Amino acid sequence: SQAKMYRRKAFHYVLAGHRFNQASQPILSLKCYDLAAPEYLDKGWSFAEDHIMFTLSHESKDSQYQAECATKLVKPSSQQFMDQQAAFIEHYLKLLAKNGTKNPLFVIPLIKANDIRIIYGEKPEVLPAPDDDGRDMKVRAKDDTQIIEWEDLERLAFHSGLGSKKPFKHACPMF
């Protein structure tokens, strides 16, 4: 049997859509992008998905479809750089203003500044020492003279969760 190669077909639809757009054929361009969209949506191809959704939301004449595509661009899990995310949000807000949408549902996380704690410092050296019955654990330093503070426990939990390597982040996300 023959291989289906759906992603390859979708990729060629995107290329054809781009060509049709350059040749001033917006209807054919939108049709190609629309045919390619289901293969890329929610499958981990975030940059291709963002390109397709931006093109569909920017070039379509249907205002409802424009808003639907632009909504998929504004997401907390975006891997785009901050300036690109800002451009997507600006495009989304312009579409809402153009369509006269009142009070749209735009979810932005609420950050309570008083609840933020910053854990910093070196990993504390600890040695657990059980009490008589073994139920209550007290964490003591290696020299066994001082009891480790909560702050040291938080720092230890942070370092044990993070491990020896720091996570790589290419950019600070908007959300």
N, C-alpha and C positions, 0 to 999 in steps of 0.2 A: 504494500500500500504506500501511497505517497505521504510525505511529511506535510503537515498542514501549514506551518510557518505563518501563524497569525500575526506575530509581532513584526515579522519582516514585511508583511503586507501592510500593516498599520504604519510602519515607518515610511514605506513608499507613498502611502496616502498623505502623510505629513509633508514629505518632499513635494508631492504633486500639488498639495494645497498651497505651499509656499510659492511654487512656480505660477500657479493660477493667480495668486495674489499679485505677483510681480507683473503679470500680463493683464492686469485690470479686469479680472474675471472673478468678482467677489462671490457670486453664487456657487460657482464650481469649487472655489477655494473653501468656502464654508462647508460644502458637502463633503469634501475630502477630509477636512479636520473633524467633522462630525462622525464620519465613518471610522476614523482612527481613535477617537476618544474612548470608546468602551474597552479597547485593548490595553490602554495605559492607566485608566482610572483605578485607584486603590490597589495597585499591584507593585508599589515600591519604586516606580519610575517617576519620582517627584518632579524632576526638572522638565521632563517631557510632558508630564501632566500639566504643570504650570504653564508651559508654553502653549499647549493646546487650549487650555481654559482661557488664557489671556487673549489669544487670537479670537476665539469664539465670542468672548464677552466684548471685545473691542470692535469686531467687524459685523456682528449680527445686527439685524434691523429690529428684531423682536425684543422689546424691552424686558419682558418677563424672562426670556432665555438669557439675555445679557446679565441680569441680576443673579440668576441661578448659577451661571458660570463664574461670575465674579465672586460669589459667596464661597465657591470651592477654592479660590485663590487665597482668601484670608483665613488662615488656619494656624493654630498654635504650633503644630508640628512641622512647619515649613523649614526646609533646609536651605532656603535662599539667604543671601546676605541681607543685612539690615536695610541697605538702600533699596534693594529690589522689593523687600517686604513693604517698605514704606510706599513705594510706587504702587504696589498692589492695593494697599489700603486707600491711598489717594484715589486710585481708579474706581474702587468700590464706592467710596463716598461721593464721587462725582456722579456715578450712575444713580445712586440713591437720590441725590439732589435733582438730577435731570428728570427722573421718573416721578418725583414728587412724593416719595415714600416718607411717611410720618412715623417717627419712633420705631425704627427698625430694631430687630433683635441683634445686638452686636455684643457678643460676650467678650469681656475683657476681665482677666483675673484681678481680684481685689487683693492688694498686698497691705497687710497691717504692719506698719513700721515698728511698732512696739513688740511684735511677736518674732521679729527676725533676730537670730543669734548667729554670731560669726565665731566659728571655731578655728583657732589658729595655734601655732606652736608645734614643738617637736612631740613625737610619740613618747608618752611616759613609759618608763620601765616598771612593770608591775608583776607581782607574784601573788596569786590567790592563796589565801590561808584560811582553811575552814576552822570554825569554832569547835567546841567540845562535841556537840551532837551532829555536826556536819550540815545542819540546815541553814544557818546564817553564815553567809560568806562575807568576809571583810577583805577588801583589797588593800594590800600594804605595799610600800615600796620595797625594793630588794634589800635595803639595809634594815627593814622591819622596824623602823622607828616612827615613821609618820604614816597616818592614814591618808590615802589618796582622796582628794576632794572630788565633788561631782564634776567640776570643770575638767579635771584630769580624766574622769571616766568618759565624758563626752568626747574629749580629744582622742582617747584611745578607740572609742567606737567609730569615730570619723576615720581614723587612720586604718582601722581593720576593715572597714567597708570600702575604702578607697584603694587599699593595697599599696604596693610600692610605686605603681605608675600613676601619673595624673592623667585624667581623661583629656583627650584632644577635642577642642572645640574650634571650628574654623571661624566662627563669628558669634557675637552675642545675639541671641534671638530677640525678636520684638516682644514676645509674650513671656 
